[in-house]
Amino acid sequence: MKLEERKQNSFIQKSIFLLIIMTLWICLGTGFTVNAAQREDTKLLKIYDGKSIEASQIQFKAEVATPDSNRIDIYRSEKPVSQGGKLEKLDSFRVIGDFWEVLGDNLYMNYGDNFKVQCYSHDTCVEGNLTFVDTTAKAGHQYSYRLVYGDMVYDPDSGEYSVEIVSNIIDVKANLQTPELYKCYSTDNKTVNLSWSYIAQADGYRVYRYDNGKWSFLKNVKKRNVISTTDKNVQAGKTYQYRVLAYRVIKGKNIYSSKSKARKITLKTATVKGDYQYGSVYGPYLDAQHLAQVRSVVQSFKINYIRKGMSDYDRVLTAYNYLRSNCSYAYKGWQYNYANTAWGALVYGEAQCSGYARAMKALCDAIGVDCRYVHADSKASNPSHQWNQVRVGGKWYILDAQSGGFLLGSRTWKKKAGMSWDTKGLPTCSVTDYKK
């Protein structure tokens, strides 16, 4: 072969080699990988129904057939695969052998090896109908997800364990969670106090007001940890509505949550039913001003949360959830900020057990639910503890908003909580817990 021909052949071979290298580099650079041993099989692995949930986490459901693998891996791309995103392993689960947390009847939860993804299953294994939750998603970002068998499966054509089974791919956007406007009340008919739920990943909040037949922007709260504000530009006798949304700044642009449900307030003297005289069970030493403030908050609760036709159960549950969402335990002690009264629980937002129980009594009195205030006796595991008895469906049950006891029977309260109390003058409590 002539020297010129050898040079030409060498040049062609080098060109082909460079072309292959460039092709691989382009594929890898765009996140696309060529894997002849990879097989998508939605009969074995299938994911669907992806959505953004609370705290901007992403949840998706999966169907995993009896796997021929010891592990199930979760892959995620930081942007959709269709837009050049590259799938990388996010977490991994052993199919069997891990310790699962029991959440209820036939419901279990386990974290992956990297503690980034939760798996919810009806059995203590990663098989069947499952729900996965990515706890590391960031609001405003869109991701792709795929499940992969952690072990290769048998390939009858090659006679080797060389096939990687993968699921379909789904794209999900992590939305910023919508705040809930918990409190909307006035203590003087001159200002309106607002407070809402904290939203993880939010950089701030925007407040809107409905007045004179239209919604308008009211205030921008620029600090993520500030979840309350006061509207001072109001008039006595008028009715207003408020909404709030959260926002997050990403690369100089704002992304927004949906707006909260509207909360309404009328700046008039509260008239809701209850015991608002000095010496009230809501706080025996509360003066007229403090009792009026309690009444205002209770009336706002009734207007915004209670609907016509609600059952006793739904009304009690609504009051219970409202109280637990708006009040935290007063660790400083009962003697600070009226923590053993309904004012501490409903207005200040901190209380001890007595404050929770007195507040629950005030809420129930306003919404037509029979409720009693109960104090433990000297035989109880905690003789100073206080709670309520409420009537639901014609029977009486224990309710303890401070500790989280909801419609319990006396047997549960005595045996599990170690409580004892003087039942004289109180209705007979159901022995068993409430069953809806």
C-alpha positions in Angstrom: 0.0 0.0 0.0 1.3 3.4 -0.9 2.2 5.9 1.8 -0.5 8.3 0.6 -3.2 5.6 0.9 -2.0 4.6 4.4 -2.2 8.2 5.5 -5.7 8.5 4.1 -6.9 5.4 5.8 -5.3 6.5 9.1 -7.1 9.9 8.8 -10.4 8.2 8.2 -10.0 5.9 11.2 -9.1 8.8 13.4 -12.1 10.8 12.1 -14.4 7.9 12.9 -12.9 7.6 16.4 -13.3 11.3 17.1 -16.9 11.2 15.8 -17.7 8.4 18.2 -16.1 10.3 21.1 -18.0 13.5 20.2 -21.3 11.7 20.0 -20.8 10.2 23.4 -19.8 13.6 24.8 -22.9 15.2 23.4 -25.1 12.5 24.8 -23.6 12.6 28.2 -23.6 16.4 28.2 -27.3 16.6 27.5 -28.2 14.0 30.2 -29.1 11.4 27.6 -27.5 8.0 28.2 -27.5 5.1 25.8 -28.0 1.8 27.7 -28.8 -1.2 25.6 -29.5 -3.2 28.8 -32.1 -0.9 30.1 -35.8 -1.8 29.6 -38.9 0.2 30.5 -41.6 -2.1 31.8 -44.6 -0.5 33.4 -46.1 -3.9 34.3 -43.2 -4.3 36.8 -42.6 -0.6 37.7 -45.1 2.2 37.1 -45.3 5.7 38.6 -48.2 8.2 38.3 -50.3 10.9 39.9 -47.4 13.2 40.8 -48.3 16.3 42.7 -46.9 19.0 45.0 -48.1 18.7 48.6 -47.5 20.6 51.8 -44.1 22.1 52.5 -43.5 22.0 48.7 -42.8 18.3 48.9 -43.6 16.1 45.9 -45.7 13.0 46.1 -46.2 10.3 43.5 -47.8 6.9 43.5 -46.3 3.7 42.2 -47.1 0.2 41.4 -44.3 -2.3 42.0 -44.9 -5.9 41.0 -43.1 -8.7 42.9 -39.6 -7.5 42.2 -36.7 -9.6 41.0 -34.5 -7.2 42.8 -33.4 -6.6 46.4 -33.6 -2.8 45.9 -35.8 -0.1 44.4 -34.0 3.1 43.4 -35.5 6.5 43.0 -34.0 8.7 40.3 -34.7 12.4 39.8 -33.5 15.1 37.4 -33.2 18.7 38.5 -35.1 19.8 35.4 -37.4 17.7 33.1 -35.6 15.1 31.0 -37.5 16.5 28.0 -35.5 19.7 28.6 -32.1 18.1 28.9 -32.3 17.1 32.6 -30.1 14.2 33.7 -31.6 11.5 36.0 -29.5 10.8 39.0 -30.1 8.5 42.0 -31.9 10.4 44.8 -32.6 7.5 47.2 -32.8 3.8 47.5 -35.0 1.3 49.4 -34.4 -2.3 50.3 -37.5 -4.3 49.2 -37.6 -6.2 52.4 -35.7 -6.2 55.7 -36.0 -2.6 56.9 -37.8 -1.4 60.0 -41.0 0.4 59.2 -42.9 2.9 61.3 -46.5 1.8 62.0 -48.9 4.7 61.1 -52.2 2.8 61.4 -54.0 -0.3 60.2 -52.1 -1.6 57.2 -50.2 1.6 56.8 -46.4 1.8 57.2 -43.7 4.4 56.4 -40.0 4.1 55.8 -37.2 6.4 54.7 -34.7 5.6 52.0 -31.0 5.1 52.7 -30.3 8.8 52.1 -33.3 10.0 54.2 -34.5 12.1 51.2 -37.6 10.1 50.2 -40.4 8.5 52.2 -42.2 5.4 51.2 -45.8 4.6 52.3 -46.9 1.0 52.0 -49.7 -1.3 53.1 -47.1 -3.8 54.1 -43.6 -3.8 55.5 -42.0 -4.0 52.0 -41.6 -2.0 48.9 -44.1 -3.9 46.8 -47.7 -3.4 45.6 -49.4 0.0 45.6 -47.0 2.5 47.1 -46.7 6.3 47.7 -43.4 8.0 47.6 -42.7 11.5 49.0 -39.6 13.5 48.0 -38.9 15.7 51.0 -36.1 17.7 49.3 -37.9 19.3 46.5 -37.6 23.1 46.2 -40.6 25.3 45.4 -40.6 26.7 41.9 -38.5 23.8 40.4 -39.8 21.1 38.1 -38.4 17.6 38.3 -38.5 14.3 36.4 -38.8 11.0 38.4 -38.2 7.3 37.5 -38.0 4.1 39.5 -35.3 1.6 38.8 -34.6 -2.0 39.9 -31.4 -1.9 41.9 -30.3 -5.2 40.6 -30.0 -6.5 37.0 -32.5 -9.1 36.0 -32.1 -12.2 33.8 -31.9 -11.7 30.0 -32.9 -14.9 28.2 -31.3 -13.8 25.0 -27.8 -13.4 26.5 -28.3 -15.9 29.3 -26.9 -13.3 31.7 -28.3 -11.0 34.4 -27.8 -7.9 32.3 -31.1 -6.1 32.0 -32.0 -3.0 34.1 -35.8 -2.6 34.6 -37.0 1.0 34.7 -40.4 2.6 35.1 -41.9 5.4 33.0 -40.9 9.0 33.7 -43.2 11.6 35.2 -42.7 15.4 35.4 -43.8 17.3 38.6 -43.5 20.9 39.6 -43.0 21.8 43.3 -45.4 24.6 44.1 -45.2 26.9 47.0 -47.7 25.9 49.7 -50.7 28.1 50.3 -50.8 29.7 53.7 -53.9 29.4 55.9 -55.2 32.7 57.3 -56.0 31.4 60.8 -56.8 34.6 62.7 -58.8 37.6 61.6 -60.1 39.6 64.6 -60.3 43.0 66.2 -60.1 43.8 69.9 -61.1 47.4 69.6 -63.0 47.8 66.3 -60.2 50.2 65.2 -57.7 47.7 63.9 -57.8 44.2 62.4 -55.2 41.6 63.6 -54.3 38.9 61.1 -52.1 35.8 61.4 -51.4 32.9 59.1 -49.5 29.6 58.9 -45.7 29.6 58.3 -44.7 28.4 54.9 -41.4 26.6 54.5 -39.3 28.0 51.6 -41.3 31.3 51.5 -39.4 34.6 51.4 -42.4 36.7 52.3 -46.1 37.1 52.2 -48.6 39.4 50.4 -51.9 40.4 52.1 -55.0 41.4 50.3 -58.2 43.1 51.5 -61.8 43.2 50.2 -63.4 46.5 50.7 -66.0 48.6 48.7 -66.8 45.7 46.4 -63.3 44.9 45.2 -60.0 43.1 46.2 -56.9 45.2 46.5 -53.3 44.7 47.6 -52.8 45.7 51.3 -49.3 44.9 52.5 -46.1 43.1 51.6 -44.5 41.3 54.6 -40.9 40.8 53.5 -39.7 38.6 56.3 -40.3 34.9 56.0 -40.6 34.4 59.8 -43.2 37.2 60.2 -46.6 35.6 60.0 -48.8 38.3 61.3 -49.8 41.9 60.6 -52.3 44.6 61.7 -54.5 46.6 59.4 -54.9 50.0 61.0 -56.7 51.6 58.1 -60.2 50.4 58.9 -63.5 51.9 60.0 -65.8 50.8 62.8 -69.1 49.3 61.6 -67.7 48.1 58.2 -67.1 44.5 57.0 -63.8 43.5 55.5 -62.4 40.3 54.0 -58.7 39.3 53.9 -56.5 36.8 52.0 -52.8 36.1 52.0 -50.3 34.3 49.7 -46.7 33.3 50.1 -43.9 34.1 47.6 -40.4 33.0 46.9 -37.7 34.8 45.0 -35.8 32.6 42.4 -33.1 34.3 40.3 -34.7 37.7 40.8 -38.2 36.6 39.9 -41.1 36.0 42.3 -43.1 32.7 42.3 -46.4 32.8 44.2 -48.6 30.3 46.1 -52.3 30.3 45.6 -54.2 32.8 47.8 -55.7 31.6 51.1 -59.4 31.3 51.7 -60.9 34.6 52.6 -61.6 35.5 56.2 -64.4 38.0 57.1 -64.7 40.4 59.9 -67.3 43.0 60.9 -66.1 45.8 63.1 -69.0 45.8 65.5 -69.4 44.9 69.1 -69.4 41.1 69.4 -72.7 39.5 70.2 -71.9 35.8 70.1 -73.4 33.7 72.9 -71.3 32.8 76.0 -70.4 33.7 79.6 -68.8 37.1 79.3 -69.4 38.4 82.8 -66.8 38.9 85.5 -66.0 35.6 87.2 -66.6 33.7 83.9 -65.4 30.1 83.5 -63.4 31.6 80.5 -61.1 33.3 83.1 -62.4 34.0 86.6 -60.3 37.2 87.0 -60.5 38.5 83.4 -61.9 42.1 83.3 -64.5 43.4 80.9 -61.9 44.4 78.3 -60.2 41.1 78.2 -63.5 39.2 78.0 -64.6 41.5 75.2 -61.5 40.6 73.3 -62.1 36.9 73.8 -65.6 37.4 72.5 -64.4 39.2 69.4 -62.0 36.3 68.5 -64.8 33.7 69.2 -67.2 35.6 67.0 -64.6 35.8 64.2 -64.1 32.0 64.5 -67.8 31.3 64.2 -68.3 33.6 61.2 -65.3 32.1 59.3 -65.3 28.5 60.2 -68.8 27.3 61.1 -71.3 26.6 58.4 -75.0 25.9 58.5 -75.9 22.2 58.7 -72.6 21.1 60.3 -73.0 18.1 62.6 -72.0 18.2 66.3 -68.9 16.2 65.3 -67.8 18.6 62.6 -68.3 21.6 64.7 -66.3 20.2 67.6 -63.6 19.0 65.3 -63.4 22.5 63.7 -63.1 24.2 67.1 -60.5 21.7 68.2 -58.4 22.1 65.1 -58.7 25.9 65.3 -57.6 26.0 68.9 -54.6 23.7 68.3 -53.5 25.7 65.3 -53.7 29.1 67.0 -52.3 28.3 70.4 -49.0 26.9 71.6 -48.1 25.7 75.1 -47.0 28.4 77.6 -43.8 27.1 78.9 -43.1 30.2 81.0 -45.9 29.3 83.3 -49.6 29.9 83.8 -49.0 33.2 85.6 -47.7 34.9 82.4 -50.0 36.5 79.8 -53.1 35.0 81.3 -52.0 31.5 80.2 -54.6 29.8 82.3 -57.5 31.7 80.6 -59.3 31.7 77.3 -57.7 35.1 76.6 -54.2 33.5 76.8 -55.3 30.8 74.4 -57.4 32.7 71.9 -56.0 36.3 72.0 -52.3 36.0 73.0 -51.9 32.5 71.5 -50.2 30.8 74.4 -51.8 28.8 77.2 -51.4 25.9 79.6 -54.0 23.1 79.9 -56.5 25.3 81.9 -56.3 28.0 79.2 -57.0 25.5 76.4 -59.9 24.0 78.3 -61.5 27.4 79.0 -61.0 28.5 75.4 -62.6 25.2 74.1 -65.5 26.0 76.4 -65.9 29.5 74.9 -65.8 28.2 71.4 -68.3 25.4 72.0 -70.7 27.8 73.8 -70.7 30.0 70.7 -71.5 27.2 68.3 -74.1 25.4 70.3 -72.2 22.4 71.5 -72.7 21.3 75.1 -69.3 21.5 76.8 -68.1 21.2 80.4 -64.8 22.4 82.0 -63.2 19.6 84.1 -60.4 19.6 86.7 -58.5 16.5 87.7 -58.6 15.4 91.4 -55.8 14.4 93.7 -55.8 10.8 92.5 -54.9 11.7 88.9 -51.4 11.2 87.5 -51.4 15.0 87.1 -53.7 16.5 89.7 -53.5 20.0 88.2 -54.6 18.9 84.7 -57.8 20.3 83.1 -59.8 19.4 80.1 -63.3 19.3 78.6 -66.3 17.0 78.2 -68.3 17.6 75.1 -71.6 16.1 73.8 -71.5 14.6 70.3 -74.2 12.4 68.9 -76.1 12.3 72.2 -73.1 11.0 74.2 -70.4 12.7 76.3 -66.7 12.3 75.5 -63.3 13.6 76.8 -61.6 16.3 74.8 -58.2 17.6 75.7 -57.0 20.2 73.1 -53.8 20.8 74.9 -52.5 17.2 74.8 -54.3 16.1 71.6 -57.0 13.9 73.1 -60.1 14.0 70.9 -63.5 12.4 71.8 -62.0 9.8 74.1 -64.0 7.4 76.4 -63.6 7.5 80.1 -61.8 4.1 80.1 -59.1 5.4 77.8 -58.7 8.6 79.8 -58.4 6.7 83.0 -56.2 3.8 81.9 -53.9 5.4 79.3 -53.7 8.9 80.7 -54.0 8.0 84.3 -56.7 10.6 84.9 -59.1 10.8 87.8 -61.8 13.4 88.5 -64.9 14.2 90.6 -67.8 13.2 88.4 -70.4 14.9 90.7 -72.4 17.4 88.7 -71.0 16.2 85.4 -72.9 14.1 82.7 -71.9 10.5 82.5 -69.1 10.1 80.0 -69.1 7.3 77.4 -66.9 4.4 78.4 -65.6 3.9 74.9 -64.0 6.3 72.4 -66.1 8.0 69.7 -66.5 6.0 66.5 -67.7 8.0 63.5 
